[in-house]
Amino acid sequence: MDKLVINNNVRTLRFFKDEMTQKDLAKAVGVSRQTIVAIEKGQYSPTLELCFKIAIVFNKTLEEVFYIDNNQKME
């Protein structure tokens, strides 16, 4: 099976949460701002624990924050 590409709505959710900064989100979930940047750009697939932490910050389900586009696969 090919590696799945995990997309996310983190940037949009930050905007709608009083324009939360990447730094603020990083602090809330215990990672660096660079990690949040990489997640938003789709360059890093976070651990399941980090996915849950991010979802909790936004009071959303995992599926509302992260999703897989079954038609898009990494080579």
CORVEN-V969384 format. One line per field, one symbol per residue. phi: phi as a letter, one per 20 degrees, with the letter a starting at -180 (. if undefined). psi: psi as a letter, one per 40 degrees, with the letter a starting at -180 (. if undefined). burial: + if it has 24 or more other ideal C-beta (glycine too) atoms within 12 Angstrom, else -. A space follows every 10 residues. Layout:
phi = ???
psi = ???
burial = ???
This chain:
phi = .ffeeeebdf ffffgfdllg effffgffdn ceffffgfff emebefffff gfgfgfgelc fgffedbdef edcfe
psi = hihihhiifd dddddegffh idddddddef iidddddddd efehhiiddd dddddddefi iddddiihhe ehii.
burial = -----+++++ +-++-----+ -+--++--+- +---++--++ -----+---+ +-+++-++-+ ----++---- -----
